[in-house]
């Protein structure tokens, strides 16, 4: 038998991580396809941003500073929140729930990938497109139309980028758990709708958490809620201890992903296929 003299091929990071880099790119391209929908959503974001900014400016007309927020900080908070809304994606994304209910998740579990990691990779690609299409334009418009508070330190931009990325991962972890509840509930629309009602208020999207009573701020500090919007905005505004805030976000991201992995493993063991 002839000896095989072929040299082993070099293993690259692309080989190790495959197919996840491709899924990130696929997620970006998927959402970039719907440009008219992105434009319509951007227009809606700007309109609601104008309304929210007008309300907060009216509030601060009576008191120039509320809990450390002056007009410029409050306006910056509004436009960053409007921009991050689609990046972090507080609402929507029920694809896993639908696939559990239809039974298509059986196919997903049989594919040569980790389902949770694959969905996270796709979500990161979606968030990357949202940064360009739904974050940058509202912030640019807000800075043009209103007083705006830009970071004073160059390092803040990098810290904000990391914080926004962690916010996406934390949001994904929450959404994954809500969708995975369909393994037991069969219809997860109730818990997803409840999250849609309370998530915006408790995450610092509607009003700054600094305006909440002290007992509410203390309670929320023990939840992942501030990691979604309030912490990224505070990092941009250079409020508080940024490294400590990022550490809290990272801790919640790891905890939620671990909880999602446990839920997926246990749910797949008792999978009941509904429909097709």
C-alpha positions in Angstrom: 0.0 0.0 0.0 1.5 3.4 -1.0 2.2 5.8 1.7 0.1 9.0 1.9 2.6 11.8 1.5 0.0 14.6 1.5 0.8 17.3 4.1 -2.0 18.2 6.5 -3.7 21.4 5.7 -3.4 24.3 8.1 -6.4 24.8 10.4 -7.6 28.4 10.4 -9.8 30.2 12.8 -12.5 30.2 10.1 -12.4 26.4 10.2 -12.7 26.3 14.0 -15.5 28.8 14.2 -17.4 27.7 11.1 -20.2 28.1 10.4 -20.7 31.0 12.8 -18.8 33.7 10.9 -20.9 32.9 7.9 -24.0 33.2 10.0 -23.0 36.6 11.2 -22.6 37.7 7.6 -25.9 36.0 6.6 -27.7 37.8 9.4 -26.3 41.2 8.2 -27.3 40.5 4.6 -30.7 39.2 5.5 -31.7 42.4 7.2 -29.9 44.6 4.7 -32.2 43.2 2.0 -35.3 45.0 3.5 -34.1 48.5 2.9 -37.6 50.0 2.5 -38.6 48.5 5.8 -35.5 49.9 7.5 -36.2 53.3 6.1 -39.8 53.2 7.3 -38.6 52.1 10.7 -36.0 54.8 10.8 -38.6 57.5 10.0 -40.8 56.2 12.9 -37.8 56.2 15.3 -37.1 59.9 14.4 -40.7 60.9 14.8 -41.0 59.2 18.2 -37.6 60.6 19.2 -38.9 64.2 18.5 -41.9 63.5 20.7 -39.9 62.1 23.5 -37.3 64.8 23.3 -40.0 67.5 23.5 -41.5 65.9 26.6 -38.2 65.7 28.4 -37.2 69.2 27.4 -40.6 70.4 28.8 -39.9 68.6 32.1 -36.5 70.1 32.4 -37.9 73.6 31.7 -39.2 73.6 35.2 -36.1 72.1 36.8 -32.9 72.6 34.9 -31.3 69.4 36.2 -33.1 66.2 37.3 -31.0 63.4 38.8 -27.9 64.7 37.0 -29.6 65.1 33.6 -29.7 68.5 32.1 -31.3 69.3 28.7 -28.3 68.1 26.6 -27.9 64.9 28.6 -31.6 64.1 28.4 -31.8 64.8 24.7 -28.7 62.5 24.2 -30.4 59.9 26.3 -33.5 60.0 24.0 -31.7 59.7 20.7 -29.3 57.0 21.9 -32.3 55.1 23.2 -34.1 55.5 19.9 -31.1 54.3 18.0 -30.3 51.4 20.3 -33.9 50.2 20.2 -33.4 48.1 17.1 -29.8 47.3 17.8 -30.5 45.7 21.1 -33.9 44.6 19.9 -36.1 44.7 23.0 -39.2 43.5 21.1 -39.8 41.0 18.4 -37.7 38.0 17.3 -40.0 35.1 17.9 -38.4 32.8 15.3 -37.3 30.2 17.9 -40.8 30.1 19.4 -42.4 29.6 16.0 -40.0 26.8 15.1 -40.7 25.0 18.4 -44.4 25.3 17.9 -44.3 24.0 14.3 -41.8 21.3 15.1 -39.1 22.7 12.7 -36.7 23.0 15.7 -36.2 19.2 15.4 -34.4 19.9 12.1 -32.4 22.7 13.7 -31.3 20.4 16.6 -30.1 17.8 14.1 -27.8 20.2 12.2 -24.0 20.2 12.7 -24.0 23.3 14.9 -24.9 24.6 18.3 -28.4 26.0 17.9 -28.0 28.7 20.5 -24.6 29.8 19.2 -26.0 29.8 15.6 -28.9 32.0 16.6 -26.6 34.4 18.5 -24.3 34.7 15.5 -27.3 35.6 13.3 -28.5 38.1 15.8 -25.1 39.8 15.9 -25.2 40.2 12.2 -28.7 41.7 12.5 -27.4 44.1 15.1 -24.4 45.1 12.9 -26.8 46.2 10.2 -29.0 48.0 12.7 -26.0 50.0 13.9 -25.6 51.5 10.4 -29.2 51.8 9.5 -31.0 52.5 12.8 -28.4 53.9 15.3 -26.2 56.3 13.4 -28.9 58.3 11.6 -31.1 59.1 14.6 -28.1 60.1 16.7 -26.8 62.3 13.8 -30.3 63.9 13.5 -30.6 64.5 17.2 -27.1 66.0 17.4 -28.0 68.3 14.5 -31.4 69.4 15.9 -30.8 69.6 19.6 -28.1 70.3 22.2 -26.1 67.0 22.4 -23.6 65.6 25.0 -20.7 64.0 23.2 -18.1 62.0 25.1 -15.2 64.0 26.4 -12.7 61.1 26.4 -11.7 59.1 23.3 -11.8 55.8 25.2 -15.5 56.3 25.9 -16.3 55.4 22.2 -14.6 52.0 22.6 -16.3 51.4 26.0 -19.7 52.3 24.4 -19.2 49.9 21.5 -18.4 47.1 24.0 -21.3 48.0 26.2 -23.7 48.1 23.2 -22.4 44.7 22.1 -23.0 43.3 25.6 -26.4 44.8 25.6 -27.2 42.9 22.4 -26.0 39.6 24.0 -28.0 40.2 27.2 -31.1 41.0 25.1 -30.5 37.8 23.1 -30.2 35.8 26.3 -33.5 37.1 27.6 -35.3 36.6 24.2 -33.9 33.1 23.9 -35.2 32.1 27.3 -38.7 33.6 26.5 -38.9 31.8 23.2 -37.6 28.5 24.8 -40.5 28.6 27.2 -42.5 27.3 24.3 -41.0 23.8 25.0 -43.2 23.8 28.2 -46.0 26.3 27.4 -46.4 25.4 23.7 -47.7 29.0 23.2 -45.1 31.5 24.4 -46.9 34.6 23.1 -48.1 35.5 26.5 -44.7 35.8 28.2 -43.3 37.5 25.1 -46.1 40.1 25.2 -45.6 40.6 28.9 -41.9 41.2 28.3 -42.8 43.8 25.7 -44.9 45.7 28.2 -42.4 45.9 31.1 -39.1 45.6 29.3 -39.0 49.2 27.9 -39.9 50.8 31.3 -37.6 48.7 33.5 -34.6 48.8 31.1 -34.2 52.5 31.0 -35.6 53.0 27.6 -38.7 55.1 28.4 -37.3 57.3 31.2 -33.8 57.2 32.8 -33.6 54.8 35.7 -32.0 57.6 37.7 -35.5 59.2 37.8 -36.9 56.1 39.5 -37.3 55.9 43.4 -34.3 54.7 45.2 -35.9 51.4 46.2 -36.7 50.7 42.5 -33.2 51.5 41.3 -31.8 49.2 44.0 -34.1 46.3 43.0 -33.3 46.7 39.3 -29.6 46.7 40.0 -30.0 42.9 40.8 -31.6 42.2 37.4 -30.3 42.3 33.8 -32.7 45.2 32.9 -30.2 48.1 33.1 -27.7 46.2 30.9 -30.0 46.6 27.9 -30.2 50.4 27.5 -29.4 52.3 30.7 -25.8 51.1 31.0 -24.8 51.7 27.3 -26.3 55.2 27.5 -24.6 55.9 30.8 -21.3 54.8 29.4 -21.8 57.2 26.4 -22.7 60.0 28.8 -19.7 59.1 31.0 -21.9 58.6 34.1 -20.7 56.3 36.8 -18.1 53.6 36.8 -17.9 52.3 33.2 -15.6 49.3 33.8 -17.8 48.1 36.7 -20.9 48.6 34.6 -19.4 46.6 31.7 -18.4 43.8 34.2 -22.0 43.6 35.3 -23.2 43.4 31.7 -20.7 40.6 31.0 -21.8 38.7 34.0 -25.5 38.8 33.0 -24.6 37.9 29.4 -22.8 34.7 30.6 -25.5 33.9 33.1 -28.3 34.2 30.6 -26.5 32.3 27.9 -25.8 29.5 30.4 -29.5 29.5 31.5 -30.5 29.4 27.8 -28.3 26.4 27.2 -29.8 24.5 30.1 -33.3 25.4 29.0 -32.6 24.2 25.4 -31.1 20.9 26.6 -34.0 20.1 28.9 -36.6 21.3 26.5 -35.2 19.2 23.6 -35.5 16.1 25.8 -39.2 16.5 26.2 -39.9 18.0 22.8 -43.5 17.5 21.7 -43.9 18.3 18.0 -47.0 20.4 17.3 -48.3 20.6 13.7 -46.2 19.7 10.6 
